Structures are given as structure tokens and as C-alpha cells.
Amino acid sequence: MAVEKMAYSIRETAEAIGLHPNTVYELVQGGKLPALKLGRKILISKVELAAWLAGQSSTNPPAGTGTAN
């Protein structure tokens, strides 16, 4: 019986959401994407990832991509 994963590695997270692993790592390092570090391994909770994705919106572009007033 296969066990469903509760957390993903940086690489698995990147594959799941279509980003480069370096981008996911930078999001984690910048505190924008919640993660857990266990030794040298960084894990992103499946639940936290879903919540983070739900909080992202096209009406709230990332910093530096908005238009100047």
C-alpha cells in the first residue's frame, strides 16, 4: 500500500507547480513560501503549499512587477 506524501522536497514542489527549483528555493529562503528544514532537507507541506497557492492572486502581482504611479 502506497503512502501519500504529506510534504514535498524543493524539486518535487517545483515540478508540482511548474517553477524552477531555484525559484522555489528563493521563495523559501525569502520567507515567502513556508517550509520546514530537517537537517539538510527542506520540506514544503502539501497543506501549506495549497494554502500559499490559494493566497496568490493575479490582482496582487509580485513586488517589482507593478506599474509606477
N, C-alpha and C positions, 0 to 999 in steps of 0.2 A: 504494500500500500504506500503510495507516494504521499509525502508530507508537503503541504502547501507552505511556501515561504512566507515569513512574516516581515522580512526585511531584505533589501537588495544591496549589492555592492555598488560602487560608483559605476562600474562598467554596465552592470545589469540595469541600473537606473537610467543611464544614458540610452541604452538600447530601447528601454520601455517607453521613453518619452521623446525619442528622436533627436537627442542632443549629443554633442561630442563629449566624451568622458572628461576632458579638461574643463569644459563649461560647467558640468555638474560639480566637479571638484572646486571650482572657483565659487560657485553658489554656496557650497557647504562652508568653505573657508571664510567667505564673506558674511556668514551667519544668515543668509537669505533662505537657505534650504536646511531644515532641521535634520541633524544626523547624530549618530552615536559612534564614538570611537572606542573600539575594543582592541587594545594592543595597537598593532599597525593597521588593523582593518577598520574601514569606515563603512557603516551600515546606515541605510535610509529605510525607515519604517514604511511599510506598504500603506498604512493608515495615514501617517504624516505626509507621505508623498501625495496621496489622493487629496488631502486637505489643502496642501500647498498649491496643487494644480487648480483646485476649485477656487482658490483665492486669487489666482492670476486672471487678469481680465484685459481685453483689448482696449478698454476705456482707461486703463491705468498702465501706460507703456513704461518700460524700464527707464530708470534715471538716465538722462543724457539723450533720450530719443524724442523728447517733446519739442514743440515749437517755441521759439523765443517770443516774448511779448513785447 
